[in-house]
Amino acid sequence: MKPPEPAVQTGVTIAATKTAFKPGILHDGGVFTSVQVTVTNNGDEKISINPLYFAITDTDESRHTAKLGEDKSQMDTTDLAPGENITGVITGEGSFTPKYVTYIDGLFGADVRGNVS
């Protein structure tokens, strides 16, 4: 398997790969699709990471918002200082083929997209 190709924009790098859904303790049924995401802060200021700041777009161009508490490897909520990175899972409801992941720095920040490999 080749490593994911990161997307670079606005000082943030996003790398994403499809991963198996692993039910967390809050999962109570249903079908979900998970993507492992690595976010790297290449900028000069801290950035905020929250699973709610991510969405997955599938190969049909349908957007899936992140579902909290479904996958046991869910992305943590934290701040990344310049040079730091974090890896976690973003999960969408349903069975679909993920095409890319979009991260929005905060609720009104710039979009950063990373293709799913």
N, CA, C and O atoms as a Tinker XYZ file with bonds, in Angstrom:
   468  protein
     1  N      0.850000   -1.171000    0.000000    73     2
     2  CA     0.000000    0.000000    0.000000    64     1     3
     3  C      0.894000    1.233000    0.000000    63     2     4     5
     4  O      1.798000    1.345000    0.828000    81     3
     5  N      0.646000    2.160000   -0.926000    73     3     6
     6  CA     1.465000    3.358000   -0.978000    64     5     7
     7  C      1.013000    4.351000    0.088000    63     6     8     9
     8  O     -0.162000    4.368000    0.455000    81     7
     9  N      1.933000    5.183000    0.594000    73     7    10
    10  CA     1.561000    6.146000    1.624000    64     9    11
    11  C      0.632000    7.208000    1.051000    63    10    12    13
    12  O      0.665000    7.480000   -0.149000    81    11
    13  N     -0.210000    7.823000    1.916000    73    11    14
    14  CA    -1.125000    8.836000    1.417000    64    13    15
    15  C     -0.369000   10.055000    0.922000    63    14    16    17
    16  O      0.694000   10.403000    1.436000    81    15
    17  N     -0.947000   10.701000   -0.094000    73    15    18
    18  CA    -0.366000   11.929000   -0.617000    64    17    19
    19  C     -1.006000   13.106000    0.099000    63    18    20    21
    20  O     -2.219000   13.297000    0.012000    81    19
    21  N     -0.201000   13.902000    0.810000    73    19    22
    22  CA    -0.781000   15.020000    1.546000    64    21    23
    23  C     -1.163000   16.172000    0.630000    63    22    24    25
    24  O     -0.568000   16.370000   -0.429000    81    23
    25  N     -2.152000   16.916000    1.052000    73    23    26
    26  CA    -2.542000   18.154000    0.378000    64    25    27
    27  C     -2.054000   19.300000    1.244000    63    26    28    29
    28  O     -2.230000   19.269000    2.462000    81    27
    29  N     -1.447000   20.304000    0.644000    73    27    30
    30  CA    -0.914000   21.424000    1.409000    64    29    31
    31  C     -1.625000   22.701000    0.999000    63    30    32    33
    32  O     -1.660000   23.044000   -0.183000    81    31
    33  N     -2.183000   23.397000    1.958000    73    31    34
    34  CA    -2.830000   24.689000    1.765000    64    33    35
    35  C     -2.787000   25.407000    3.108000    63    34    36    37
    36  O     -2.839000   24.760000    4.154000    81    35
    37  N     -2.695000   26.687000    3.095000    73    35    38
    38  CA    -2.788000   27.526000    4.288000    64    37    39
    39  C     -1.985000   27.028000    5.485000    63    38    40    41
    40  O     -2.417000   27.206000    6.625000    81    39
    41  N     -0.836000   26.412000    5.257000    73    39    42
    42  CA     0.004000   25.977000    6.368000    64    41    43
    43  C     -0.440000   24.706000    7.043000    63    42    44    45
    44  O      0.132000   24.324000    8.064000    81    43
    45  N     -1.445000   24.034000    6.505000    73    43    46
    46  CA    -1.941000   22.784000    7.079000    64    45    47
    47  C     -1.830000   21.691000    6.031000    63    46    48    49
    48  O     -2.165000   21.906000    4.866000    81    47
    49  N     -1.358000   20.515000    6.443000    73    47    50
    50  CA    -1.257000   19.364000    5.560000    64    49    51
    51  C     -2.248000   18.299000    6.026000    63    50    52    53
    52  O     -2.329000   17.993000    7.216000    81    51
    53  N     -2.999000   17.740000    5.080000    73    51    54
    54  CA    -3.956000   16.670000    5.365000    64    53    55
    55  C     -3.561000   15.444000    4.552000    63    54    56    57
    56  O     -3.428000   15.527000    3.331000    81    55
    57  N     -3.374000   14.315000    5.213000    73    55    58
    58  CA    -3.148000   13.033000    4.545000    64    57    59
    59  C     -4.231000   12.075000    5.038000    63    58    60    61
    60  O     -4.514000   12.022000    6.235000    81    59
    61  N     -4.838000   11.320000    4.122000    73    59    62
    62  CA    -5.961000   10.463000    4.501000    64    61    63
    63  C     -5.913000    9.120000    3.790000    63    62    64    65
    64  O     -5.566000    9.042000    2.611000    81    63
    65  N     -6.264000    8.067000    4.514000    73    63    66
    66  CA    -6.372000    6.725000    3.954000    64    65    67
    67  C     -7.644000    6.071000    4.487000    63    66    68    69
    68  O     -8.035000    6.292000    5.633000    81    67
    69  N     -8.283000    5.263000    3.640000    73    67    70
    70  CA    -9.459000    4.524000    4.096000    64    69    71
    71  C     -9.004000    3.509000    5.132000    63    70    72    73
    72  O     -7.936000    2.913000    4.995000    81    71
    73  N     -9.791000    3.315000    6.141000    73    71    74
    74  CA    -9.467000    2.358000    7.189000    64    73    75
    75  C    -10.737000    1.613000    7.585000    63    74    76    77
    76  O    -11.846000    2.071000    7.312000    81    75
    77  N    -10.569000    0.482000    8.219000    73    75    78
    78  CA   -11.724000   -0.302000    8.660000    64    77    79
    79  C    -12.422000    0.415000    9.816000    63    78    80    81
    80  O    -11.766000    0.961000   10.703000    81    79
    81  N    -13.743000    0.408000    9.799000    73    79    82
    82  CA   -14.540000    0.950000   10.895000    64    81    83
    83  C    -14.395000    0.039000   12.099000    63    82    84    85
    84  O    -14.575000   -1.174000   11.992000    81    83
    85  N    -14.066000    0.626000   13.257000    73    83    86
    86  CA   -13.928000   -0.132000   14.508000    64    85    87
    87  C    -14.909000    0.452000   15.512000    63    86    88    89
    88  O    -14.667000    1.533000   16.049000    81    87
    89  N    -16.017000   -0.246000   15.777000    73    87    90
    90  CA   -17.049000    0.309000   16.653000    64    89    91
    91  C    -16.504000    0.719000   18.020000    63    90    92    93
    92  O    -15.777000   -0.031000   18.672000    81    91
    93  N    -16.873000    1.919000   18.430000    73    91    94
    94  CA   -16.517000    2.417000   19.750000    64    93    95
    95  C    -17.590000    2.051000   20.761000    63    94    96    97
    96  O    -18.581000    1.403000   20.422000    81    95
    97  N    -17.388000    2.469000   21.998000    73    95    98
    98  CA   -18.320000    2.086000   23.062000    64    97    99
    99  C    -19.691000    2.763000   22.917000    63    98   100   101
   100  O    -20.673000    2.278000   23.477000    81    99
   101  N    -19.769000    3.858000   22.184000    73    99   102
   102  CA   -21.049000    4.535000   21.981000    64   101   103
   103  C    -21.800000    4.040000   20.744000    63   102   104   105
   104  O    -22.952000    4.417000   20.528000    81   103
   105  N    -21.159000    3.204000   19.937000    73   103   106
   106  CA   -21.790000    2.683000   18.715000    64   105   107
   107  C    -22.938000    1.753000   19.090000    63   106   108   109
   108  O    -22.761000    0.816000   19.869000    81   107
   109  N    -24.115000    2.019000   18.532000    73   107   110
   110  CA   -25.274000    1.171000   18.844000    64   109   111
   111  C    -25.910000    0.577000   17.593000    63   110   112   113
   112  O    -27.104000    0.279000   17.575000    81   111
   113  N    -25.108000    0.410000   16.557000    73   111   114
   114  CA   -25.596000   -0.212000   15.332000    64   113   115
   115  C    -25.503000    0.728000   14.151000    63   114   116   117
   116  O    -25.207000    1.914000   14.292000    81   115
   117  N    -25.760000    0.175000   12.997000    73   115   118
   118  CA   -25.704000    0.965000   11.779000    64   117   119
   119  C    -24.399000    0.754000   11.029000    63   118   120   121
   120  O    -23.455000    0.148000   11.535000    81   119
   121  N    -24.374000    1.270000    9.816000    73   119   122
   122  CA   -23.219000    1.118000    8.934000    64   121   123
   123  C    -22.480000    2.447000    8.873000    63   122   124   125
   124  O    -23.092000    3.505000    8.725000    81   123
   125  N    -21.141000    2.380000    8.990000    73   123   126
   126  CA   -20.313000    3.582000    8.974000    64   125   127
   127  C    -19.062000    3.337000    8.156000    63   126   128   129
   128  O    -18.606000    2.202000    8.016000    81   127
   129  N    -18.511000    4.421000    7.614000    73   127   130
   130  CA   -17.266000    4.379000    6.858000    64   129   131
   131  C    -16.266000    5.286000    7.556000    63   130   132   133
   132  O    -16.591000    6.415000    7.923000    81   131
   133  N    -15.039000    4.785000    7.740000    73   131   134
   134  CA   -14.007000    5.541000    8.442000    64   133   135
   135  C    -12.816000    5.845000    7.552000    63   134   136   137
   136  O    -12.476000    5.077000    6.652000    81   135
   137  N    -12.185000    6.993000    7.824000    73   135   138
   138  CA   -10.978000    7.425000    7.129000    64   137   139
   139  C     -9.968000    7.845000    8.188000    63   138   140   141
   140  O    -10.280000    8.637000    9.078000    81   139
   141  N     -8.750000    7.307000    8.086000    73   139   142
   142  CA    -7.682000    7.737000    8.989000    64   141   143
   143  C     -7.058000    9.008000    8.421000    63   142   144   145
   144  O     -6.661000    9.052000    7.257000    81   143
   145  N     -6.979000   10.035000    9.255000    73   143   146
   146  CA    -6.523000   11.350000    8.819000    64   145   147
   147  C     -5.346000   11.799000    9.680000    63   146   148   149
   148  O     -5.381000   11.684000   10.905000    81   147
   149  N     -4.302000   12.311000    9.024000    73   147   150
   150  CA    -3.189000   12.942000    9.720000    64   149   151
   151  C     -3.191000   14.414000    9.343000    63   150   152   153
   152  O     -3.157000   14.769000    8.165000    81   151
   153  N     -3.231000   15.264000   10.361000    73   151   154
   154  CA    -3.194000   16.713000   10.170000    64   153   155
   155  C     -1.858000   17.206000   10.699000    63   154   156   157
   156  O     -1.478000   16.894000   11.828000    81   155
   157  N     -1.141000   17.980000    9.881000    73   155   158
   158  CA     0.130000   18.569000   10.289000    64   157   159
   159  C      0.018000   20.080000   10.184000    63   158   160   161
   160  O     -0.429000   20.616000    9.169000    81   159
   161  N      0.432000   20.762000   11.251000    73   159   162
   162  CA     0.421000   22.219000   11.265000    64   161   163
   163  C      1.781000   22.723000   10.787000    63   162   164   165
   164  O      2.756000   22.687000   11.537000    81   163
   165  N      1.847000   23.190000    9.547000    73   163   166
   166  CA     3.070000   23.744000    8.977000    64   165   167
   167  C      3.091000   25.269000    9.056000    63   166   168   169
   168  O      4.008000   25.908000    8.539000    81   167
   169  N      2.091000   25.844000    9.698000    73   167   170
   170  CA     1.983000   27.295000    9.787000    64   169   171
   171  C      2.748000   27.867000   10.956000    63   170   172   173
   172  O      3.543000   27.178000   11.595000    81   171
   173  N      2.501000   29.136000   11.228000    73   171   174
   174  CA     3.186000   29.867000   12.290000    64   173   175
   175  C      2.341000   30.042000   13.541000    63   174   176   177
   176  O      2.830000   30.546000   14.552000    81   175
   177  N      1.071000   29.631000   13.486000    73   175   178
   178  CA     0.169000   29.791000   14.617000    64   177   179
   179  C     -0.491000   28.457000   14.935000    63   178   180   181
   180  O     -0.569000   27.572000   14.083000    81   179
   181  N     -0.971000   28.321000   16.182000    73   179   182
   182  CA    -1.657000   27.083000   16.548000    64   181   183
   183  C     -2.966000   26.968000   15.774000    63   182   184   185
   184  O     -3.562000   27.968000   15.375000    81   183
   185  N     -3.399000   25.725000   15.571000    73   183   186
   186  CA    -4.688000   25.448000   14.949000    64   185   187
   187  C     -5.483000   24.540000   15.874000    63   186   188   189
   188  O     -4.908000   23.789000   16.663000    81   187
   189  N     -6.786000   24.609000   15.777000    73   187   190
   190  CA    -7.668000   23.779000   16.591000    64   189   191
   191  C     -8.131000   22.577000   15.781000    63   190   192   193
   192  O     -8.492000   22.691000   14.609000    81   191
   193  N     -8.109000   21.434000   16.431000    73   191   194
   194  CA    -8.570000   20.189000   15.817000    64   193   195
   195  C     -9.786000   19.702000   16.597000    63   194   196   197
   196  O     -9.765000   19.632000   17.826000    81   195
   197  N    -10.842000   19.369000   15.867000    73   195   198
   198  CA   -12.060000   18.849000   16.452000    64   197   199
   199  C    -12.702000   17.971000   15.380000    63   198   200   201
   200  O    -12.763000   18.383000   14.221000    81   199
   201  N    -13.181000   16.780000   15.724000    73   199   202
   202  CA   -13.806000   15.932000   14.699000    64   201   203
   203  C    -14.932000   16.637000   13.942000    63   202   204   205
   204  O    -15.195000   16.315000   12.784000    81   203
   205  N    -15.589000   17.584000   14.582000    73   203   206
   206  CA   -16.679000   18.303000   13.923000    64   205   207
   207  C    -16.184000   19.264000   12.850000    63   206   208   209
   208  O    -16.990000   19.798000   12.087000    81   207
   209  N    -14.886000   19.494000   12.775000    73   207   210
   210  CA   -14.315000   20.378000   11.754000    64   209   211
   211  C    -13.991000   19.615000   10.465000    63   210   212   213
   212  O    -13.389000   20.178000    9.551000    81   211
   213  N    -14.388000   18.334000   10.386000    73   211   214
   214  CA   -14.076000   17.492000    9.230000    64   213   215
   215  C    -15.354000   17.008000    8.552000    63   214   216   217
   216  O    -16.401000   16.876000    9.185000    81   215
   217  N    -15.245000   16.746000    7.252000    73   215   218
   218  CA   -16.304000   16.092000    6.482000    64   217   219
   219  C    -15.622000   15.196000    5.445000    63   218   220   221
   220  O    -14.495000   15.456000    5.024000    81   219
   221  N    -16.323000   14.145000    5.046000    73   219   222
   222  CA   -15.819000   13.222000    4.028000    64   221   223
   223  C    -16.716000   13.366000    2.798000    63   222   224   225
   224  O    -17.941000   13.332000    2.908000    81   223
   225  N    -16.102000   13.526000    1.638000    73   223   226
   226  CA   -16.850000   13.549000    0.377000    64   225   227
   227  C    -16.583000   12.243000   -0.345000    63   226   228   229
   228  O    -15.435000   11.814000   -0.461000    81   227
   229  N    -17.650000   11.605000   -0.834000    73   227   230
   230  CA   -17.493000   10.307000   -1.483000    64   229   231
   231  C    -17.323000   10.458000   -2.996000    63   230   232   233
   232  O    -17.332000   11.568000   -3.529000    81   231
   233  N    -17.169000    9.333000   -3.664000    73   231   234
   234  CA   -16.924000    9.341000   -5.109000    64   233   235
   235  C    -18.135000    9.800000   -5.915000    63   234   236   237
   236  O    -18.005000   10.082000   -7.107000    81   235
   237  N    -19.315000    9.881000   -5.288000    73   235   238
   238  CA   -20.508000   10.427000   -5.932000    64   237   239
   239  C    -20.664000   11.914000   -5.629000    63   238   240   241
   240  O    -21.684000   12.513000   -5.969000    81   239
   241  N    -19.650000   12.516000   -4.987000    73   239   242
   242  CA   -19.634000   13.928000   -4.579000    64   241   243
   243  C    -20.657000   14.251000   -3.488000    63   242   244   245
   244  O    -21.049000   15.407000   -3.332000    81   243
   245  N    -21.094000   13.236000   -2.730000    73   243   246
   246  CA   -21.962000   13.461000   -1.573000    64   245   247
   247  C    -21.084000   13.717000   -0.354000    63   246   248   249
   248  O    -20.081000   13.034000   -0.145000    81   247
   249  N    -21.468000   14.701000    0.442000    73   247   250
   250  CA   -20.692000   15.085000    1.621000    64   249   251
   251  C    -21.282000   14.408000    2.852000    63   250   252   253
   252  O    -22.497000   14.416000    3.054000    81   251
   253  N    -20.413000   13.823000    3.672000    73   251   254
   254  CA   -20.812000   13.128000    4.894000    64   253   255
   255  C    -20.172000   13.844000    6.080000    63   254   256   257
   256  O    -18.948000   13.924000    6.174000    81   255
   257  N    -21.001000   14.364000    6.983000    73   255   258
   258  CA   -20.469000   15.025000    8.166000    64   257   259
   259  C    -19.929000   13.980000    9.132000    63   258   260   261
   260  O    -20.369000   12.830000    9.131000    81   259
   261  N    -18.985000   14.388000    9.943000    73   259   262
   262  CA   -18.376000   13.472000   10.918000    64   261   263
   263  C    -19.399000   13.087000   11.982000    63   262   264   265
   264  O    -20.138000   13.933000   12.487000    81   263
   265  N    -19.429000   11.812000   12.309000    73   263   266
   266  CA   -20.301000   11.293000   13.360000    64   265   267
   267  C    -19.448000   11.030000   14.596000    63   266   268   269
   268  O    -18.449000   10.314000   14.527000    81   267
   269  N    -19.837000   11.602000   15.708000    73   267   270
   270  CA   -19.055000   11.491000   16.935000    64   269   271
   271  C    -19.324000   10.189000   17.682000    63   270   272   273
   272  O    -20.452000    9.697000   17.712000    81   271
   273  N    -18.277000    9.643000   18.280000    73   271   274
   274  CA   -18.405000    8.503000   19.173000    64   273   275
   275  C    -18.664000    7.170000   18.521000    63   274   276   277
   276  O    -18.941000    6.196000   19.221000    81   275
   277  N    -18.583000    7.086000   17.207000    73   275   278
   278  CA   -18.878000    5.819000   16.530000    64   277   279
   279  C    -17.639000    4.933000   16.416000    63   278   280   281
   280  O    -17.713000    3.738000   16.698000    81   279
   281  N    -16.513000    5.492000   16.013000    73   279   282
   282  CA   -15.276000    4.714000   15.829000    64   281   283
   283  C    -14.378000    4.895000   17.046000    63   282   284   285
   284  O    -14.193000    6.014000   17.524000    81   283
   285  N    -13.821000    3.795000   17.547000    73   283   286
   286  CA   -13.001000    3.867000   18.768000    64   285   287
   287  C    -11.696000    4.642000   18.559000    63   286   288   289
   288  O    -11.054000    5.022000   19.538000    81   287
   289  N    -11.294000    4.883000   17.323000    73   287   290
   290  CA   -10.055000    5.620000   17.042000    64   289   291
   291  C    -10.337000    7.055000   16.596000    63   290   292   293
   292  O     -9.526000    7.661000   15.897000    81   291
   293  N    -11.479000    7.592000   16.999000    73   291   294
   294  CA   -11.893000    8.934000   16.576000    64   293   295
   295  C    -10.806000    9.979000   16.830000    63   294   296   297
   296  O    -10.071000    9.899000   17.814000    81   295
   297  N    -10.717000   10.951000   15.937000    73   295   298
   298  CA    -9.791000   12.074000   16.071000    64   297   299
   299  C    -10.046000   12.788000   17.400000    63   298   300   301
   300  O    -11.194000   13.031000   17.771000    81   299
   301  N     -8.970000   13.120000   18.113000    73   299   302
   302  CA    -9.084000   13.859000   19.372000    64   301   303
   303  C     -9.360000   15.331000   19.115000    63   302   304   305
   304  O     -9.088000   15.847000   18.031000    81   303
   305  N     -9.900000   15.997000   20.119000    73   303   306
   306  CA   -10.045000   17.449000   20.113000    64   305   307
   307  C     -8.830000   18.023000   20.822000    63   306   308   309
   308  O     -8.555000   17.680000   21.972000    81   307
   309  N     -8.096000   18.905000   20.127000    73   307   310
   310  CA    -6.861000   19.453000   20.674000    64   309   311
   311  C     -6.447000   20.679000   19.886000    63   310   312   313
   312  O     -7.097000   21.044000   18.906000    81   311
   313  N     -5.374000   21.312000   20.309000    73   311   314
   314  CA    -4.726000   22.370000   19.545000    64   313   315
   315  C     -3.374000   21.848000   19.100000    63   314   316   317
   316  O     -2.693000   21.152000   19.853000    81   315
   317  N     -2.981000   22.183000   17.868000    73   315   318
   318  CA    -1.667000   21.802000   17.353000    64   317   319
   319  C     -0.807000   23.056000   17.241000    63   318   320   321
   320  O     -1.179000   24.028000   16.584000    81   319
   321  N      0.346000   23.013000   17.894000    73   319   322
   322  CA     1.318000   24.086000   17.762000    64   321   323
   323  C      2.011000   23.945000   16.410000    63   322   324   325
   324  O      1.950000   22.877000   15.801000    81   323
   325  N      2.663000   24.994000   15.931000    73   323   326
   326  CA     3.413000   24.884000   14.682000    64   325   327
   327  C      4.387000   23.706000   14.723000    63   326   328   329
   328  O      5.137000   23.538000   15.685000    81   327
   329  N      4.363000   22.890000   13.661000    73   327   330
   330  CA     5.228000   21.723000   13.564000    64   329   331
   331  C      4.639000   20.442000   14.114000    63   330   332   333
   332  O      5.179000   19.367000   13.852000    81   331
   333  N      3.555000   20.513000   14.864000    73   331   334
   334  CA     2.945000   19.310000   15.442000    64   333   335
   335  C      1.974000   18.663000   14.459000    63   334   336   337
   336  O      1.490000   19.297000   13.521000    81   335
   337  N      1.701000   17.359000   14.709000    73   335   338
   338  CA     0.697000   16.646000   13.916000    64   337   339
   339  C     -0.107000   15.729000   14.809000    63   338   340   341
   340  O      0.279000   15.447000   15.944000    81   339
   341  N     -1.225000   15.268000   14.289000    73   339   342
   342  CA    -2.098000   14.333000   15.000000    64   341   343
   343  C     -2.728000   13.405000   13.968000    63   342   344   345
   344  O     -3.001000   13.808000   12.838000    81   343
   345  N     -2.956000   12.158000   14.372000    73   343   346
   346  CA    -3.623000   11.180000   13.522000    64   345   347
   347  C     -4.820000   10.622000   14.271000    63   346   348   349
   348  O     -4.726000   10.288000   15.452000    81   347
   349  N     -5.930000   10.525000   13.586000    73   347   350
   350  CA    -7.140000    9.951000   14.157000    64   349   351
   351  C     -8.107000    9.613000   13.042000    63   350   352   353
   352  O     -7.814000    9.819000   11.864000    81   351
   353  N     -9.250000    9.097000   13.417000    73   351   354
   354  CA   -10.239000    8.627000   12.447000    64   353   355
   355  C    -11.430000    9.578000   12.403000    63   354   356   357
   356  O    -11.915000   10.050000   13.431000    81   355
   357  N    -11.883000    9.844000   11.184000    73   355   358
   358  CA   -13.121000   10.576000   10.938000    64   357   359
   359  C    -14.098000    9.569000   10.331000    63   358   360   361
   360  O    -13.742000    8.824000    9.418000    81   359
   361  N    -15.325000    9.549000   10.841000    73   359   362
   362  CA   -16.306000    8.539000   10.445000    64   361   363
   363  C    -17.574000    9.192000    9.925000    63   362   364   365
   364  O    -18.095000   10.134000   10.523000    81   363
   365  N    -18.062000    8.681000    8.804000    73   363   366
   366  CA   -19.326000    9.138000    8.237000    64   365   367
   367  C    -20.342000    8.013000    8.253000    63   366   368   369
   368  O    -19.979000    6.837000    8.238000    81   367
   369  N    -21.608000    8.375000    8.284000    73   367   370
   370  CA   -22.667000    7.378000    8.314000    64   369   371
   371  C    -22.903000    6.801000    6.931000    63   370   372   373
   372  O    -22.936000    7.530000    5.939000    81   371
   373  N    -23.068000    5.476000    6.872000    73   371   374
   374  CA   -23.369000    4.790000    5.632000    64   373   375
   375  C    -22.157000    4.082000    5.064000    63   374   376   377
   376  O    -21.041000    4.206000    5.568000    81   375
   377  N    -22.405000    3.339000    4.006000    73   375   378
   378  CA   -21.339000    2.645000    3.290000    64   377   379
   379  C    -21.082000    3.409000    1.998000    63   378   380   381
   380  O    -21.973000    3.532000    1.158000    81   379
   381  N    -19.868000    3.922000    1.839000    73   379   382
   382  CA   -19.522000    4.709000    0.667000    64   381   383
   383  C    -18.020000    4.637000    0.444000    63   382   384   385
   384  O    -17.266000    4.221000    1.324000    81   383
   385  N    -17.599000    5.049000   -0.742000    73   383   386
   386  CA   -16.174000    5.097000   -1.066000    64   385   387
   387  C    -15.698000    6.534000   -0.892000    63   386   388   389
   388  O    -16.089000    7.411000   -1.661000    81   387
   389  N    -14.850000    6.788000    0.119000    73   387   390
   390  CA   -14.395000    8.158000    0.356000    64   389   391
   391  C    -13.432000    8.635000   -0.727000    63   390   392   393
   392  O    -12.551000    7.891000   -1.157000    81   391
   393  N    -13.605000    9.877000   -1.162000    73   391   394
   394  CA   -12.752000   10.480000   -2.190000    64   393   395
   395  C    -11.777000   11.479000   -1.571000    63   394   396   397
   396  O    -10.584000   11.458000   -1.876000    81   395
   397  N    -12.284000   12.351000   -0.705000    73   395   398
   398  CA   -11.412000   13.282000   -0.001000    64   397   399
   399  C    -12.030000   13.694000    1.328000    63   398   400   401
   400  O    -13.232000   13.553000    1.554000    81   399
   401  N    -11.158000   14.213000    2.205000    73   399   402
   402  CA   -11.553000   14.718000    3.513000    64   401   403
   403  C    -11.315000   16.218000    3.507000    63   402   404   405
   404  O    -10.287000   16.692000    3.024000    81   403
   405  N    -12.272000   16.960000    4.048000    73   403   406
   406  CA   -12.131000   18.409000    4.163000    64   405   407
   407  C    -12.046000   18.771000    5.636000    63   406   408   409
   408  O    -12.846000   18.311000    6.452000    81   407
   409  N    -11.053000   19.612000    5.968000    73   407   410
   410  CA   -10.880000   20.145000    7.311000    64   409   411
   411  C    -11.090000   21.652000    7.237000    63   410   412   413
   412  O    -10.556000   22.315000    6.348000    81   411
   413  N    -11.866000   22.191000    8.169000    73   411   414
   414  CA   -12.061000   23.631000    8.263000    64   413   415
   415  C    -11.451000   24.064000    9.581000    63   414   416   417
   416  O    -11.862000   23.598000   10.643000    81   415
   417  N    -10.462000   24.961000    9.518000    73   415   418
   418  CA    -9.779000   25.440000   10.718000    64   417   419
   419  C    -10.741000   26.307000   11.515000    63   418   420   421
   420  O    -10.902000   27.492000   11.226000    81   419
   421  N    -11.390000   25.706000   12.530000    73   419   422
   422  CA   -12.421000   26.406000   13.288000    64   421   423
   423  C    -13.709000   26.418000   12.493000    63   422   424   425
   424  O    -13.791000   25.810000   11.426000    81   423
   425  N    -14.700000   27.097000   12.999000    73   423   426
   426  CA   -15.994000   27.101000   12.321000    64   425   427
   427  C    -16.014000   27.978000   11.082000    63   426   428   429
   428  O    -16.828000   27.760000   10.184000    81   427
   429  N    -15.119000   28.981000   11.019000    73   427   430
   430  CA   -15.154000   29.914000    9.908000    64   429   431
   431  C    -13.812000   30.041000    9.199000    63   430   432   433
   432  O    -13.596000   31.009000    8.469000    81   431
   433  N    -12.909000   29.090000    9.396000    73   431   434
   434  CA   -11.588000   29.155000    8.800000    64   433   435
   435  C    -11.579000   28.675000    7.360000    63   434   436   437
   436  O    -12.618000   28.385000    6.768000    81   435
   437  N    -10.371000   28.600000    6.818000    73   435   438
   438  CA   -10.176000   28.155000    5.441000    64   437   439
   439  C    -10.317000   26.632000    5.340000    63   438   440   441
   440  O     -9.947000   25.904000    6.261000    81   439
   441  N    -10.855000   26.165000    4.215000    73   439   442
   442  CA   -10.967000   24.734000    3.949000    64   441   443
   443  C     -9.611000   24.195000    3.501000    63   442   444   445
   444  O     -8.887000   24.847000    2.749000    81   443
   445  N     -9.280000   23.000000    3.974000    73   443   446
   446  CA    -8.109000   22.273000    3.505000    64   445   447
   447  C     -8.586000   20.877000    3.151000    63   446   448   449
   448  O     -9.256000   20.220000    3.948000    81   447
   449  N     -8.241000   20.425000    1.954000    73   447   450
   450  CA    -8.719000   19.140000    1.456000    64   449   451
   451  C     -7.551000   18.186000    1.269000    63   450   452   453
   452  O     -6.476000   18.581000    0.818000    81   451
   453  N     -7.775000   16.926000    1.622000    73   451   454
   454  CA    -6.786000   15.876000    1.377000    64   453   455
   455  C     -7.463000   14.702000    0.696000    63   454   456   457
   456  O     -8.499000   14.224000    1.159000    81   455
   457  N     -6.883000   14.235000   -0.399000    73   455   458
   458  CA    -7.432000   13.080000   -1.107000    64   457   459
   459  C     -7.238000   11.828000   -0.288000    63   458   460   461
   460  O     -6.238000   11.688000    0.417000    81   459
   461  N     -8.192000   10.914000   -0.376000    73   459   462
   462  CA    -8.114000    9.636000    0.329000    64   461   463
   463  C     -7.441000    8.626000   -0.594000    63   462   464   465
   464  O     -7.876000    8.409000   -1.725000    81   463
   465  N     -6.381000    8.017000   -0.093000    73   463   466
   466  CA    -5.679000    7.007000   -0.898000    64   465   467
   467  C     -5.974000    5.622000   -0.369000    63   466   468
   468  O     -5.476000    4.635000   -0.911000    81   467
